[in-house]
Amino acid sequence: MAIEVRAIRTDEEFTQHHFISNYAFNGDRGEESAARRSAYYDREWCLGAFDGRQLVAGLVIIPFEQYIKGAKIPLGGIASVSCLPERRRGGFVSALLKHALASMREAGQPLSALYTPHYSLYRKYGWEIAHRMIAYSFPPKPMRTRLPAPRGSFRRVGPDEWAQLDELYAEHCATRNGAFVRAERRWRHHVFSDYAKGERDAAVWSNAAGEARGYIVYHTITRPAPGAPYPEIILRVDDWVALDAEAYSAVLNYLLGHDLSGRIIMLASADEPLAAAFEEPTYIAEPPGAWFGPMLRLVDVKRAIEARPALPQASGKAVTIALTDASAPWNAGTWHIECNGGRMSAERTNAAPQLEMDVSALAPIYNGFTKPIDA
């Protein structure tokens, strides 16, 4: 068997690529679903693994940028990694991932990220957990914020007003690591809706001076509540931003106004100060297993390091690292990394290394998720 990995070229191949992905993830395989997929995935983003003329596995490389220390660094987002069940464990996914790494490098994407419930698979190819998001859960009725609801107002918005939310989002992310820059397509199909299915509620909060300072995107679901006479209403927060303390209180109080809901579930970072924002934080729960975050990988070590800004106090410091990388051999070797004037450089060297690590260990350090001493 000779595995060929290449871009998807025809409508027929694109349809089969869609079928394999939705079969693997138990999604809708109909024509309407295929039309939605073409709305948020360009054909040229799709790679396929072929056995002869038969497409048996595929993935998508979505072009993104990621905020790191205020910089926007190009990144390839890996999605829809899937294989026909009867052809699994035949080397197709392995060939796809290795080809994808070379493709991202050629496209000038020094970073790559993906979401998965199968961490062990992608760790074999150099991706590592480099973010943590938690699904915090709390009942609205007993909760009170420590800062009272501020003067100001909420205005409901729809997908056509995505640019206003994007302004707030970009300001929020500029000082944080790990968020993805969002294009209009991302806002419309992945924030205001779930892969173009249904439309979520959204509102922007403006302070007393009329300045927009926060937003919230959410939807409600109803599910049976065993032993209760009525079903449970759950409000899920899909996306939110608060640029200051007033906006933080306003967003939380807006949520607490939905007191017909039995629970509010909101995604937030592991260091989110929710416990400090509520008078009584004991009501806040983290459902078992309710945390996740994208895995990150350095596709091109030299470019990734040189694209990342550094803190002023790092100027004049350097380290020499011996790096292994079985899936992207162009990264393997010994690198001298130095910082001067807020910028970093990475050059190959024959000097003795101070540290030895696999490329997967470098990703969470790069993102600021793991301290070098802990790694």
Number of C-alpha atoms within 10 A of each C-alpha: 7 7 16 17 22 16 17 21 13 10 10 10 17 24 17 21 28 25 20 25 23 18 16 15 12 9 13 14 16 11 10 9 18 18 12 14 18 13 13 16 15 13 18 13 16 24 25 29 27 19 16 11 8 12 21 23 29 30 25 25 25 21 15 19 22 22 22 23 19 16 16 17 21 22 29 29 22 22 19 21 21 25 24 16 12 8 13 13 10 12 12 23 23 17 17 24 20 15 19 23 25 17 17 22 22 11 13 16 24 24 26 30 27 21 17 17 9 8 14 11 13 20 16 14 19 24 26 24 23 23 21 16 17 20 21 21 20 19 20 21 14 11 18 18 20 12 15 11 17 15 12 16 15 18 11 13 18 14 18 11 13 19 13 13 23 17 12 19 22 17 14 17 20 16 12 15 18 21 18 19 19 17 13 13 14 16 18 21 20 16 21 26 20 13 17 18 12 10 17 17 17 25 20 22 25 20 17 11 8 10 10 22 25 25 28 23 22 21 16 13 11 13 10 11 11 9 7 8 8 11 14 17 19 20 24 20 22 21 16 21 22 21 16 12 13 20 24 23 21 28 23 20 19 15 19 21 11 17 15 14 20 16 19 22 21 19 19 19 16 14 10 13 10 16 14 11 17 18 13 14 15 10 13 17 14 13 12 7 8 13 17 17 18 21 25 29 31 29 31 21 24 19 18 22 21 18 18 20 16 18 12 12 11 15 15 12 11 15 13 21 21 21 21 19 18 14 20 20 11 15 20 17 16 22 23 19 19 19 22 16 13 14 17 22 18 20 13 16 15 11 12 12 16 11 11 14 13 16 25 24 22 22 25 23 16 20 20 16 15 17 11 12 6 6 10
